[in-house]
């Protein structure tokens, strides 16, 4: 009995030491938290999310998209208009569009104008021409033409019957037609007067039929033939 007590005390001491060792091994270590956030009370600030490139923040950055939008507002895509010229001068032209509305477009020294046809006529825009206009601007601030191209149409042939009111051989002839309107036609060396024996009698007061195709580019009428009606005898 005297030897039993020390052995029991020794066993209790070893058991207590074993429990303390395992308790220490199971404690969570003071390691930094995932994502860079310190785990202990070190007083450090948690890093925030990275700044988004290209946005306007405290650093005053401007997004590339905002710059592109601003440039697009200043240099927008050109608009295209097609219609009939109802008015034109050195500074502007007015087009009547297919829907019946009209648009006035400024002309500048940089506006490129092209009118198909003989070079001798030049690139002259005239009322009545069909035209295609490429313009920049908008409906609020106004449109400015970059280019204007007249659209040629098929030649139109007409016959006008009337009485000659002015006549210059080889140059022009004007008649008062049966519809009461006055029409003027250009004459060229190719203009034929029929019948040939009546050519000498063509003068103011003659009753004639004029055959003339219209040049769509110039909007002028050139007589290809003049038929002189015989003078009626009482």
Secondary structure as the mmCIF struct_conf table of DSSP 4:
data_model
#
loop_
_struct_conf.conf_type_id
_struct_conf.id
_struct_conf.beg_label_comp_id
_struct_conf.beg_label_asym_id
_struct_conf.beg_label_seq_id
_struct_conf.end_label_comp_id
_struct_conf.end_label_asym_id
_struct_conf.end_label_seq_id
TURN_TY1_P TURN_TY1_P1 UNK A 2 UNK A 3
HELX_RH_AL_P HELX_RH_AL_P1 UNK A 4 UNK A 26
BEND BEND1 UNK A 27 UNK A 27
HELX_LH_PP_P HELX_LH_PP_P1 UNK A 28 UNK A 29
HELX_LH_PP_P HELX_LH_PP_P2 UNK A 32 UNK A 33
HELX_RH_3T_P HELX_RH_3T_P1 UNK A 34 UNK A 36
BEND BEND2 UNK A 39 UNK A 40
HELX_LH_PP_P HELX_LH_PP_P3 UNK A 44 UNK A 47
HELX_LH_PP_P HELX_LH_PP_P4 UNK A 49 UNK A 52
TURN_TY1_P TURN_TY1_P2 UNK A 53 UNK A 54
BEND BEND3 UNK A 55 UNK A 55
TURN_TY1_P TURN_TY1_P3 UNK A 58 UNK A 59
HELX_RH_AL_P HELX_RH_AL_P2 UNK A 64 UNK A 74
BEND BEND4 UNK A 75 UNK A 75
HELX_LH_PP_P HELX_LH_PP_P5 UNK A 76 UNK A 78
STRN STRN1 UNK A 79 UNK A 88
BEND BEND5 UNK A 90 UNK A 91
STRN STRN2 UNK A 92 UNK A 97
TURN_TY1_P TURN_TY1_P4 UNK A 98 UNK A 99
BEND BEND6 UNK A 100 UNK A 100
STRN STRN3 UNK A 102 UNK A 106
TURN_TY1_P TURN_TY1_P5 UNK A 109 UNK A 110
STRN STRN4 UNK A 112 UNK A 114
BEND BEND7 UNK A 117 UNK A 117
HELX_RH_3T_P HELX_RH_3T_P2 UNK A 119 UNK A 121
BEND BEND8 UNK A 123 UNK A 123
TURN_TY1_P TURN_TY1_P6 UNK A 127 UNK A 128
STRN STRN5 UNK A 130 UNK A 138
TURN_TY1_P TURN_TY1_P7 UNK A 139 UNK A 141
STRN STRN6 UNK A 142 UNK A 150
STRN STRN7 UNK A 156 UNK A 168
TURN_TY1_P TURN_TY1_P8 UNK A 169 UNK A 171
STRN STRN8 UNK A 172 UNK A 177
TURN_TY1_P TURN_TY1_P9 UNK A 178 UNK A 179
BEND BEND9 UNK A 180 UNK A 180
STRN STRN9 UNK A 182 UNK A 186
TURN_TY1_P TURN_TY1_P10 UNK A 189 UNK A 190
STRN STRN10 UNK A 192 UNK A 194
BEND BEND10 UNK A 195 UNK A 195
HELX_RH_3T_P HELX_RH_3T_P3 UNK A 196 UNK A 201
TURN_TY1_P TURN_TY1_P11 UNK A 204 UNK A 205
STRN STRN11 UNK A 207 UNK A 215
TURN_TY1_P TURN_TY1_P12 UNK A 216 UNK A 219
STRN STRN12 UNK A 220 UNK A 228
HELX_LH_PP_P HELX_LH_PP_P6 UNK A 229 UNK A 233
#
